[in-house]
Amino acid sequence: MHKLLKSILCLTLALVWHSSIAQKVDRKSLLGNIEFLSSDSFRGRKSGTEENIKARNFIKEKFEKLELPTQYKNHEQHFNFESRRDKKTIEGVNIVGFVAGSKSRNLIVITAHYDHVGVGRPVDGDSIYNGADDNASGTAALLALAEYFSKNRPEHSMIFAALDGEEMGLQGARAIVNDFPFPLENIVLNINMDMISRNDNNELYASGTYQNPDLKPILEAASSGQSPTLKFGHDLPNTGSDDWSKSSDHGPFLDRGVPHIYFGVEDHPDYHKPSDEFKNIQPDFYYQAVNLILKCTIALDQELLKE
């Protein structure tokens, strides 16, 4: 009888915990941010364009409103890289904020790229590649997580980095690992979000547990019974394009020996097309996915401290 009561109590507490976390992400703000960043006025947010600067300033204003400290002047980490197409030098800018941990100076680095591919070949008369899923979705989620942890202090210190130049060769991620404001060995985990707003099978992937198997039980426990279904995979070596290990901004962290988890969905018909627009995301899936990522991040923050 006592065991039964204890089990019921544990289940009740778990349900309360999951419910309380779900209420922490503001749905209206989340959807408003992804819609705004993927609107035609940003013309695809291509690195080096005025519209990319406009997106950068929007993110920076959000960080400033949250009063996030930073190790960079005006939250901006500047870097230069060469365009692969025309060999021109492009200035990229990462936007970086910081939240001090309550129990550890070690770091969890949360990343999402805010650039996309800009204006390109017209498809059905539309030449603006809006990049709603890729990756206004990750950027808006980054802002939601930054807001949550600025108000609910994590155990680890956290860096929130909106990265530039991903579509041109993971340039922002390369820049931040090469000019990181703390020793890289202080990073216990990189959590990267890229394309998380739609999936017809109601599945979100957490890639990276092949390289970091100790993280899988933590994620399984945090995601149990949740929607969308958290899947694992896309991280096996020698599987070609099915291996996502270096397909987004977690790649340069992996190259430097930093553990990572990459949250993303499998490609859809609108990937890198003008039709990757806000009207084609799945709002319910997206909202639930960001809540799930938040739950997983909280669990990782707590459990990694015990190791």
C-alpha positions as CSV (number, residue, x, y, z in Angstrom):
1,M,0.0,0.0,0.0
2,H,2.8,2.4,0.9
3,K,4.6,1.6,-2.3
4,L,1.4,2.2,-4.3
5,L,0.9,5.6,-2.6
6,K,4.5,6.5,-3.2
7,S,4.1,5.6,-6.9
8,I,1.0,7.7,-7.2
9,L,2.7,10.6,-5.5
10,C,5.7,10.4,-7.8
11,L,3.4,10.3,-10.8
12,T,1.4,13.3,-9.6
13,L,4.6,15.3,-9.0
14,A,5.9,14.4,-12.4
15,L,2.6,15.5,-14.0
16,V,2.7,18.8,-12.1
17,W,6.3,19.4,-13.0
18,H,5.6,18.8,-16.7
19,S,2.5,21.0,-16.6
20,S,4.4,23.8,-14.9
21,I,7.2,23.7,-17.5
22,A,4.7,23.7,-20.3
23,Q,3.2,27.0,-19.1
24,K,6.7,28.7,-19.2
25,V,6.9,29.1,-23.0
26,D,4.7,32.0,-24.1
27,R,2.9,30.6,-27.2
28,K,1.9,34.0,-28.6
29,S,5.4,35.4,-28.3
30,L,7.0,32.3,-29.7
31,L,4.8,32.3,-32.8
32,G,5.0,36.0,-33.1
33,N,8.8,35.9,-33.3
34,I,9.0,33.2,-35.9
35,E,6.4,34.9,-38.0
36,F,8.2,38.2,-37.8
37,L,11.7,36.8,-38.6
38,S,10.4,34.8,-41.6
39,S,8.3,37.7,-43.1
40,D,9.1,39.0,-46.5
41,S,10.5,42.2,-45.1
42,F,13.6,40.2,-44.0
43,R,14.2,38.9,-47.5
44,G,15.6,35.6,-46.3
45,R,18.1,37.1,-43.8
46,K,21.2,36.3,-45.9
47,S,24.5,37.0,-44.2
48,G,26.0,40.4,-45.2
49,T,22.7,42.0,-46.2
50,E,20.7,44.8,-44.6
51,E,17.9,42.4,-43.8
52,N,20.4,40.2,-41.9
53,I,21.4,43.2,-39.9
54,K,17.7,43.9,-39.2
55,A,17.3,40.3,-37.9
56,R,20.4,40.7,-35.8
57,N,19.1,43.9,-34.2
58,F,15.8,42.3,-33.4
59,I,17.6,39.5,-31.5
60,K,19.9,41.9,-29.8
61,E,16.9,44.0,-28.6
62,K,15.3,40.9,-27.1
63,F,18.6,40.1,-25.3
64,E,18.8,43.6,-24.0
65,K,15.2,43.6,-22.8
66,L,16.0,40.4,-20.8
67,E,19.0,42.2,-19.5
68,L,21.3,39.3,-20.4
69,P,25.0,40.0,-19.6
70,T,27.5,39.4,-22.4
71,Q,31.2,39.0,-22.8
72,Y,31.1,40.9,-26.1
73,K,30.5,44.6,-26.8
74,N,26.8,45.2,-27.5
75,H,26.2,41.4,-27.5
76,E,28.0,41.3,-30.9
77,Q,30.8,39.0,-31.8
78,H,32.1,40.1,-35.2
79,F,34.0,37.9,-37.6
80,N,34.9,37.8,-41.3
81,F,34.7,35.0,-43.8
82,E,35.0,34.4,-47.5
83,S,32.0,33.7,-49.6
84,R,32.3,30.3,-51.3
85,R,30.5,31.5,-54.4
86,D,32.3,34.8,-55.3
87,K,35.2,34.8,-52.8
88,K,34.1,38.2,-51.4
89,T,34.8,39.0,-47.8
90,I,31.6,39.0,-45.7
91,E,31.3,40.3,-42.1
92,G,29.2,38.0,-39.9
93,V,27.9,38.8,-36.4
94,N,26.9,36.4,-33.7
95,I,24.6,37.7,-30.9
96,V,25.6,36.3,-27.6
97,G,24.0,36.5,-24.1
98,F,24.9,34.9,-20.8
99,V,23.1,33.6,-17.7
100,A,25.2,32.8,-14.6
101,G,24.6,29.4,-13.1
102,S,23.6,28.9,-9.5
103,K,25.9,25.9,-8.8
104,S,28.5,25.6,-11.5
105,R,30.7,27.9,-13.6
106,N,30.8,25.2,-16.3
107,L,28.7,26.0,-19.3
108,I,25.9,24.8,-21.5
109,V,26.0,26.6,-24.8
110,I,22.6,26.9,-26.6
111,T,22.8,27.8,-30.3
112,A,20.6,28.5,-33.3
113,H,21.5,30.2,-36.5
114,Y,19.4,33.2,-37.6
115,D,20.7,33.6,-41.2
116,H,19.1,32.0,-44.2
117,V,19.8,32.0,-48.0
118,G,18.2,35.3,-49.0
119,V,16.7,35.9,-52.4
120,G,17.2,33.4,-55.2
121,R,15.7,31.6,-58.2
122,P,12.0,32.3,-58.4
123,V,9.6,29.4,-57.8
124,D,6.0,30.1,-58.9
125,G,6.8,33.8,-58.9
126,D,8.3,33.9,-55.4
127,S,12.0,34.6,-55.0
128,I,12.2,35.2,-51.2
129,Y,13.5,32.2,-49.4
130,N,11.9,33.1,-46.0
131,G,13.5,30.3,-43.9
132,A,10.6,30.0,-41.4
133,D,11.6,26.4,-40.3
134,D,15.2,27.0,-41.4
135,N,15.9,28.6,-39.0
136,A,13.6,31.3,-37.7
137,S,12.1,28.4,-35.7
138,G,15.4,27.7,-33.9
139,T,16.0,31.4,-33.3
140,A,12.6,32.1,-31.8
141,A,13.1,29.0,-29.6
142,L,16.5,30.3,-28.5
143,L,14.7,33.6,-27.4
144,A,12.1,31.6,-25.5
145,L,14.8,29.5,-23.7
146,A,16.8,32.7,-22.9
147,E,13.7,34.3,-21.4
148,Y,12.9,31.2,-19.3
149,F,16.5,30.8,-17.9
150,S,16.9,34.5,-17.3
151,K,13.9,34.2,-14.9
152,N,14.6,30.7,-13.6
153,R,18.3,30.5,-12.9
154,P,19.9,27.3,-14.2
155,E,22.4,25.2,-12.3
156,H,25.1,25.5,-15.0
157,S,26.0,28.9,-16.5
158,M,24.5,29.2,-20.0
159,I,25.6,31.0,-23.2
160,F,22.8,31.8,-25.7
161,A,24.3,32.3,-29.1
162,A,22.3,33.4,-32.2
163,L,24.7,32.5,-34.9
164,D,25.3,34.0,-38.3
165,G,26.7,32.4,-41.5
166,E,25.5,28.9,-41.0
167,E,24.2,28.6,-44.5
168,M,27.7,29.6,-45.8
169,G,29.6,26.9,-44.0
170,L,28.8,27.0,-40.3
171,Q,30.8,30.3,-40.1
172,G,29.3,31.7,-36.9
173,A,29.9,28.4,-35.0
174,R,33.5,28.2,-36.2
175,A,34.0,31.8,-35.1
176,I,32.6,31.4,-31.6
177,V,34.6,28.2,-30.8
178,N,37.7,29.9,-32.1
179,D,37.1,33.0,-30.0
180,F,35.1,31.7,-27.0
181,P,35.1,33.9,-23.9
182,F,35.8,31.0,-21.6
183,P,38.1,27.9,-21.8
184,L,36.4,25.4,-24.1
185,E,37.0,22.7,-21.5
186,N,34.4,24.5,-19.4
187,I,31.6,23.6,-21.9
188,V,29.8,20.5,-20.8
189,L,27.3,20.5,-23.6
190,N,26.2,22.3,-26.8
191,I,22.4,22.2,-27.5
192,N,21.7,23.3,-31.0
193,M,18.3,23.9,-32.6
194,D,17.9,24.0,-36.4
195,M,14.5,23.3,-38.1
196,I,12.1,22.4,-35.3
197,S,8.7,23.7,-36.4
198,R,7.0,21.0,-38.5
199,N,6.9,17.2,-39.0
200,D,4.0,15.2,-40.4
201,N,4.9,12.2,-38.2
202,N,4.9,14.3,-35.0
203,E,8.6,13.4,-34.4
204,L,11.5,15.6,-33.2
205,Y,15.0,14.2,-33.4
206,A,17.7,14.5,-30.8
207,S,20.9,13.7,-32.7
208,G,24.2,13.2,-30.9
209,T,23.6,10.4,-28.4
210,Y,25.8,8.0,-30.5
211,Q,28.8,10.2,-29.6
212,N,27.4,10.9,-26.1
213,P,25.5,7.8,-24.9
214,D,25.3,9.0,-21.3
215,L,22.9,11.7,-22.4
216,K,20.3,9.4,-23.9
217,P,18.8,8.1,-20.6
218,I,18.4,11.7,-19.4
219,L,16.6,12.7,-22.6
220,E,14.4,9.5,-22.6
221,A,13.3,10.3,-19.0
222,A,12.5,13.9,-19.8
223,S,10.6,13.1,-23.0
224,S,8.6,10.1,-21.7
225,G,5.0,10.4,-22.6
226,Q,5.5,13.8,-24.2
227,S,4.5,15.2,-27.6
228,P,6.1,15.3,-30.1
229,T,7.8,11.9,-29.9
230,L,11.5,12.4,-29.3
231,K,13.5,10.1,-31.6
232,F,17.2,9.3,-31.6
233,G,19.5,8.7,-34.5
234,H,21.0,10.5,-37.6
235,D,24.4,10.4,-35.9
236,L,26.0,7.1,-37.1
237,P,29.3,7.5,-38.9
238,N,29.7,6.5,-42.5
239,T,26.0,6.9,-43.3
240,G,26.4,9.9,-45.7
241,S,23.7,12.5,-45.6
242,D,21.8,10.5,-43.0
243,D,24.5,11.5,-40.5
244,W,23.7,14.9,-39.1
245,S,26.8,15.1,-36.9
246,K,28.3,18.0,-38.8
247,S,25.2,19.3,-40.7
248,S,24.6,22.4,-38.5
249,D,26.3,24.6,-35.9
250,H,27.0,21.8,-33.5
251,G,29.6,20.5,-35.9
252,P,32.4,22.9,-35.0
253,F,31.7,22.1,-31.3
254,L,32.0,18.4,-32.0
255,D,35.3,19.0,-33.8
256,R,36.7,20.6,-30.7
257,G,35.5,17.7,-28.5
258,V,32.4,19.4,-27.0
259,P,29.5,17.0,-26.4
260,H,26.3,18.1,-28.3
261,I,22.6,17.4,-28.7
262,Y,21.1,18.6,-32.0
263,F,17.3,19.1,-32.0
264,G,15.8,19.0,-35.5
265,V,13.3,17.4,-37.9
266,E,13.9,15.5,-41.0
267,D,13.8,17.4,-44.3
268,H,10.4,18.4,-45.8
269,P,9.3,19.4,-49.3
270,D,9.8,23.2,-48.5
271,Y,13.4,22.8,-47.4
272,H,15.5,25.6,-49.0
273,K,12.6,26.8,-51.1
274,P,10.6,30.0,-51.1
275,S,7.7,28.0,-49.7
276,D,9.5,27.6,-46.3
277,E,7.1,30.2,-45.0
278,F,5.3,30.8,-41.7
279,K,2.0,29.6,-43.2
280,N,3.6,26.2,-43.7
281,I,4.9,25.6,-40.2
282,Q,2.7,23.5,-37.8
283,P,2.1,25.9,-34.8
284,D,0.9,23.2,-32.4
285,F,3.8,20.9,-33.2
286,Y,6.3,23.8,-32.9
287,Y,4.9,25.0,-29.6
288,Q,5.1,21.5,-28.1
289,A,8.5,20.9,-29.6
290,V,9.9,24.0,-27.9
291,N,8.4,22.9,-24.6
292,L,9.9,19.5,-25.0
293,I,13.3,21.0,-25.7
294,L,13.0,23.2,-22.6
295,K,12.1,20.1,-20.5
296,C,15.1,18.3,-21.9
297,T,17.4,21.3,-21.3
298,I,16.3,21.5,-17.7
299,A,16.9,17.8,-17.2
300,L,20.3,18.0,-18.8
301,D,21.2,21.0,-16.6
302,Q,20.3,19.2,-13.5
303,E,21.6,15.7,-14.3
304,L,25.0,16.8,-15.7
305,L,25.8,18.5,-12.5
306,K,25.6,15.1,-10.7
307,E,28.3,13.6,-12.9
